[in-house]
């Protein structure tokens, strides 16, 4: 079984098409979909619960006392019954249809990561500064950590659940993925990347910083994490 986790906060406009597209992509595969919602004011959790009649493989966790991307994914992993677990952004910037390619690729690896930086891939988000800084961060990660990995901030992955007996996701926001890639490299996991085209969110407001100050603050956190990991190598 494969478990796919969607950490959500105010994704009411995206949650139904996201679940529908994911279910369609995985219709020939035994799977479960786990929505972990941080008590969204726009009632994302309520919309997801209503879809459970249509999608019996759908589970919904509503967290009323915690709000954190990383802990939401961790809670989803703890609940997951699949031998493989994966997650992606819930804003439809990550194509659920790519799961079919990732599932094929994971047969000969331990983890498959969707990358914006392979041949055939692209980052088509409209915020040029965000795109530029993402590229810079990933180049620095390649330089300081494992040069074979191209996308350290992907946020779209499928991997063997057994690895979470040895590690746990840590971080405030996207830097958790840098740590995860470093931890998997340290454990000598076989990591395969597949190309995808990253697009803008369909509905709602981005949780990533969208102005220069916010991006600088976020970038400093990423830089601190990658330098800390480099010093521990």
Secondary structure as the mmCIF struct_conf table of DSSP 4:
data_model
#
loop_
_struct_conf.conf_type_id
_struct_conf.id
_struct_conf.beg_label_comp_id
_struct_conf.beg_label_asym_id
_struct_conf.beg_label_seq_id
_struct_conf.end_label_comp_id
_struct_conf.end_label_asym_id
_struct_conf.end_label_seq_id
STRN STRN1 UNK A 2 UNK A 8
BEND BEND1 UNK A 9 UNK A 10
TURN_TY1_P TURN_TY1_P1 UNK A 12 UNK A 14
HELX_RH_AL_P HELX_RH_AL_P1 UNK A 15 UNK A 25
TURN_TY1_P TURN_TY1_P2 UNK A 26 UNK A 28
BEND BEND2 UNK A 29 UNK A 29
STRN STRN2 UNK A 31 UNK A 37
TURN_TY1_P TURN_TY1_P3 UNK A 41 UNK A 42
HELX_RH_AL_P HELX_RH_AL_P2 UNK A 44 UNK A 50
TURN_TY1_P TURN_TY1_P4 UNK A 51 UNK A 54
TURN_TY1_P TURN_TY1_P5 UNK A 56 UNK A 57
STRN STRN3 UNK A 58 UNK A 62
BEND BEND3 UNK A 64 UNK A 65
HELX_RH_AL_P HELX_RH_AL_P3 UNK A 69 UNK A 79
BEND BEND4 UNK A 82 UNK A 83
STRN STRN4 UNK A 84 UNK A 87
TURN_TY1_P TURN_TY1_P6 UNK A 90 UNK A 91
BEND BEND5 UNK A 92 UNK A 94
HELX_RH_3T_P HELX_RH_3T_P1 UNK A 96 UNK A 98
HELX_RH_AL_P HELX_RH_AL_P4 UNK A 99 UNK A 106
TURN_TY1_P TURN_TY1_P7 UNK A 107 UNK A 108
BEND BEND6 UNK A 109 UNK A 110
STRN STRN5 UNK A 111 UNK A 115
BEND BEND7 UNK A 116 UNK A 118
TURN_TY1_P TURN_TY1_P8 UNK A 119 UNK A 120
STRN STRN6 UNK A 122 UNK A 123
BEND BEND8 UNK A 126 UNK A 126
HELX_RH_AL_P HELX_RH_AL_P5 UNK A 128 UNK A 144
BEND BEND9 UNK A 145 UNK A 145
TURN_TY1_P TURN_TY1_P9 UNK A 147 UNK A 148
TURN_TY1_P TURN_TY1_P10 UNK A 152 UNK A 153
STRN STRN7 UNK A 157 UNK A 160
HELX_RH_3T_P HELX_RH_3T_P2 UNK A 161 UNK A 165
TURN_TY1_P TURN_TY1_P11 UNK A 166 UNK A 166
BEND BEND10 UNK A 172 UNK A 173
TURN_TY1_P TURN_TY1_P12 UNK A 174 UNK A 174
HELX_RH_AL_P HELX_RH_AL_P6 UNK A 175 UNK A 186
TURN_TY1_P TURN_TY1_P13 UNK A 187 UNK A 188
STRN STRN8 UNK A 191 UNK A 195
STRN STRN9 UNK A 197 UNK A 198
BEND BEND11 UNK A 202 UNK A 204
BEND BEND12 UNK A 207 UNK A 208
BEND BEND13 UNK A 211 UNK A 211
HELX_RH_AL_P HELX_RH_AL_P7 UNK A 212 UNK A 231
TURN_TY1_P TURN_TY1_P14 UNK A 232 UNK A 232
#
